[in-house]
Amino acid sequence: MTFGEKTSETSAVKRITLGSVVAVYGVKGWVKVYSHTSPMDNILNYRHWIVSHKGRIETVEIDQGRLHGKGLVVHIAGCDDRESARNYCDSEIMVNASDMPPAPDDEVYWHQLEGLSVFSRDGVNDNVLLGKVSHLMATGANDVLVIAPSKGSVDKRERLVPWLVNQVVLDVNPEKGFIRVDWDPEY
C-alpha cells in the first residue's frame, strides 16, 4: 500500500486527497501540514497542490517544505506572511490522479481499491460477493478495508476486513474490478 489517500471527482478529473493544512507556522507564511502519504514527506514530491477550502479551489505552488518535529511545514509560493498563510488553514490538499506516479508492480494506491467488488468463499462457493470497498482505514496494526453492501451482495452488513496480503487478501485485480479475500461471510 503506497498512500492513505481519499478520492474526489470534480469535472470528470479524479483528485486524490493527500493531506490537509492544519495551522500556520511562524510569521513568514509557512503552514503546518498533515500528510496521509506514507512516508509522510512523500507529499513534498508534489510541487503543485490543489487546495480546497470552504468551496474555494485553488492551485498553489510549494516552493519549500521539510520535516519538522513529528510533522511537516511548507511554504506556499507568494504566501509571505502569517495572515496570508491563515487563509489556507483547514484546506484539503489534493493532486490530480494523473499526476501520481505509477505504483510499483507489487503495490496499489488506496484510491485504486475504492469501488472494487470483494469476493470471499463460504466453504462451498468461492464467489460470495461481500460488497464493494467503500474506503480504507489506517490502524496501528494494519490497514483495514471497509466493505459496504452493494447490489447482489450476500447481505446488507458493512464489514471491516484487515488488509493482510497472502493471509486474508488473496488476490487484488483493479483492472478486472475485484478483490478476493479469505473471510467468513458470516463474520
Secondary structure, DSSP 4 states (H G I P E B T S, - for coil): --B--EEEEETTEEEEEEEEEEEEETTTTEEEEEE-BSSGGGGGG-SEEEEEETTEEEEEEEEEEEEETTEEEEEETT--SHHHHHTTTT-EEEEEGGGSPPPPTT---HHHHTT-EEEE--SS-S-EEEEEEEEEE--SS--EEEEE--TT-SSS--EEEE--BTTTEEEEETTTTEEEE---TT-
